[in-house]
Amino acid sequence: MLRGTSTLRLTRRELARWTKITGFTPGEVRSEADLARFVSRCKRHFWGASEDTRFLHFLIDQELQRNLSDLPVDTSGVDFRGDFRGTSGMATPRGSAS
């Protein structure tokens, strides 16, 4: 997340992660309140008490915490050599079969 003096902006990687998790693009996020509204809309859209819904809410909460804490994403187990866009579009962890 790129922070200015009074505004913030999500990076392309963060936008891609939000889109992959929720299926929605966050749009214009200029403040923590904008991001919180986006999260609230996503959770309202994906409502229920099923295990899948609880897991999706957990992923949303983790991504929100990651964005607000300014902690980098741990990529130590990811192999970025060559073309890593497989069928899922995700990087391939080291040691896994391709």
C-alpha positions, 0 to 999 in steps of 0.5 A: 500500500502506498501512503501519502500524507493524507491518502493511500493507494493500493499497489497493482499486486494488492489490487490483484490479490483483492480481485482474486480473493473476492472476485471484485475490484476495489476501485478507487481506494484513497483511505482506510475508510474506503478499504473498510467499506469495500471489505464490508460490501464484500462480506455482505455479498458473501453472507452465510454461516457455511465453512466456505463463507467463514473461510472467505471472510477469514481471507478477507480479514487477513488481506485487510490486516496485511494492507493496514499493517504495511507488512510485506507478503512472505514470498520465501517459499515461492519460485519466481524463476521463469514463467510462473503463470500456470493454470491457476495464475499463482506462483509455484511453491518450491519443491512442488510438482509443476 
